[in-house]
Amino acid sequence: MPTNSRGMASAGNPPPIARRRFVEVLLGSGFVATAVAFLYPVLRYLVPPKAPDLGSDAVVAGRVGELKPNSGKVFRFGNHPGLLIRTSSGEYRAMSATCTHLSCTVQYRDDLRQVWCACHNGKYDLNGRNIAGPPPRPLENFEVQVRGDEIFVRRRLEA
């Protein structure tokens, strides 16, 4: 291929633009990728995912036999934690696991037989009533239904 003094193709041949086009595409796609990497988190923040509206829908909190008497477990109730307790007598109770003081997650203490918030030592009885510490109001109680080997929990309907 004949070339001139600068190493470029002579007038009869097309100029070598393939390398230039490759570099343009490479730099352009890098710019687009960088813009997407910056914009994606901003868009995810501005448009949060839809939370399921539970209303009166029931969620599966556990299975029969999963909890021993005088024990409890935290489960997901939509976007919030719930607390399922099996009392010493074998009865199931469920309530919100969000402390009414500063929204910490509460847990069941089998040694105290109470619901306890570790943040500020708040205590609730097995019905969710606040009995000690700073919590200003009781926990929300849920309705518990055992169907087959599954334990369903739903919000209580206000009468």
C-alpha positions as a printed Julia matrix, in Angstrom:
159×3 Matrix{Float64}:
   0.0     0.0    0.0
   1.61    3.26  -1.06
   1.94    5.86   1.7
   3.06    9.44   1.79
   5.82   10.93   3.98
   3.54   11.0    7.04
   2.74    7.3    6.88
  -0.87    7.92   5.78
  -2.56    6.29   2.84
  -2.11    8.02  -0.45
  -4.91    9.86  -2.21
  -6.03    6.79  -4.14
  -6.79    4.72  -1.04
  -9.36    5.44   1.7
  -7.94    6.77   4.98
  -7.51    4.31   7.87
 -10.5     5.36  10.02
 -11.13    1.96  11.56
  -8.76    2.59  14.48
 -10.13    6.08  15.07
 -13.72    4.78  15.04
 -12.75    2.01  17.47
 -11.27    4.52  19.92
 -14.34    6.76  19.61
 -16.67    3.85  20.37
 -14.49    2.73  23.27
 -14.37    6.19  24.85
 -18.05    6.81  24.2
 -19.14    3.56  25.78
 -16.9     4.29  28.78
 -18.6     7.66  29.18
 -22.06    6.07  28.96
 -21.1     3.38  31.51
 -19.79    6.04  33.91
 -22.98    8.09  33.55
 -25.13    5.01  34.23
 -23.01    4.11  37.28
 -23.67    7.58  38.72
 -27.34    7.88  37.76
 -28.57    4.39  38.7
 -28.21    4.79  42.5
 -29.8     8.24  42.32
 -32.8     6.86  40.42
 -33.11    3.89  42.83
 -33.19    6.38  45.71
 -35.76    8.66  44.07
 -38.01    5.78  42.96
 -38.0     3.25  45.83
 -39.36   -0.26  45.27
 -43.03   -0.81  46.02
 -43.71   -2.24  49.47
 -46.33   -4.96  49.58
 -49.58   -3.71  51.08
 -50.45   -6.35  53.62
 -53.72   -4.88  54.82
 -55.49   -7.97  56.07
 -53.4   -10.45  54.09
 -51.75  -13.15  56.15
 -48.07  -14.06  56.07
 -46.49  -17.35  57.06
 -44.59  -16.69  60.28
 -43.38  -20.22  60.86
 -44.22  -23.9   60.96
 -45.8   -25.94  63.71
 -43.04  -27.62  65.72
 -40.44  -25.03  64.71
 -40.69  -23.26  68.07
 -40.29  -25.05  71.38
 -42.56  -23.95  74.24
 -41.32  -20.72  75.9
 -39.45  -19.49  72.81
 -39.83  -16.89  70.1
 -38.58  -15.88  66.68
 -38.52  -12.77  64.54
 -40.16  -13.0   61.09
 -40.77  -10.58  58.21
 -44.15   -8.89  58.12
 -43.9    -6.9   54.9
 -41.06   -4.4   55.41
 -41.21   -4.65  59.19
 -40.21   -7.34  61.67
 -42.79   -9.34  63.56
 -42.34  -11.51  66.66
 -43.9   -14.97  66.97
 -43.93  -16.41  70.49
 -44.89  -19.85  71.7
 -45.82  -19.59  75.36
 -45.07  -22.22  78.02
 -48.58  -23.58  77.58
 -48.03  -24.02  73.82
 -50.19  -21.07  72.69
 -48.93  -18.94  69.78
 -48.89  -15.15  70.01
 -47.65  -12.61  67.48
 -46.94   -8.91  67.61
 -44.89   -6.22  65.97
 -41.18   -6.55  66.72
 -40.59   -2.8   66.43
 -40.15   -1.05  69.79
 -42.49    1.89  70.25
 -39.7     3.97  71.8
 -37.05    4.32  69.05
 -38.05    1.57  66.59
 -35.4    -0.95  67.65
 -36.14   -4.62  67.01
 -37.39   -6.39  70.13
 -36.84  -10.04  71.01
 -38.38  -12.65  73.27
 -36.41  -13.42  76.44
 -37.27  -16.93  77.63
 -35.52  -16.38  80.98
 -37.78  -13.38  81.77
 -40.78  -14.63  79.78
 -41.07  -11.12  78.4
 -40.46   -9.23  75.2
 -37.32   -7.14  75.59
 -35.79   -4.22  73.72
 -32.01   -4.2   74.01
 -31.65   -0.52  73.04
 -32.91    1.01  76.29
 -34.01   -2.04  78.32
 -37.69   -1.65  77.49
 -39.93   -4.57  78.48
 -43.31   -5.77  77.3
 -45.51   -8.59  78.57
 -46.67  -11.47  76.33
 -49.69   -9.41  75.25
 -47.41   -6.61  74.01
 -48.22   -4.18  76.84
 -45.3    -1.96  77.89
 -44.4    -2.78  81.5
 -40.93   -1.26  82.06
 -38.48    1.14  80.51
 -39.07    4.01  78.11
 -41.57    2.55  75.56
 -44.57    4.91  75.52
 -47.2     2.52  74.17
 -47.81   -1.21  73.63
 -46.74   -3.25  70.63
 -49.26   -3.92  67.88
 -50.77   -7.4   68.31
 -51.4    -9.69  65.36
 -53.95  -12.42  64.86
 -52.48  -15.95  64.73
 -54.04  -18.86  62.82
 -52.64  -22.38  62.56
 -53.59  -24.04  59.26
 -52.13  -27.47  58.72
 -48.45  -27.24  59.6
 -48.12  -23.49  58.9
 -48.63  -20.57  61.3
 -50.26  -17.56  59.61
 -50.19  -14.06  61.07
 -52.3   -11.08  60.05
 -53.13   -7.65  61.38
 -56.14   -7.55  63.67
 -59.18   -5.95  62.11
 -60.21   -2.82  63.98
 -63.81   -3.03  65.13
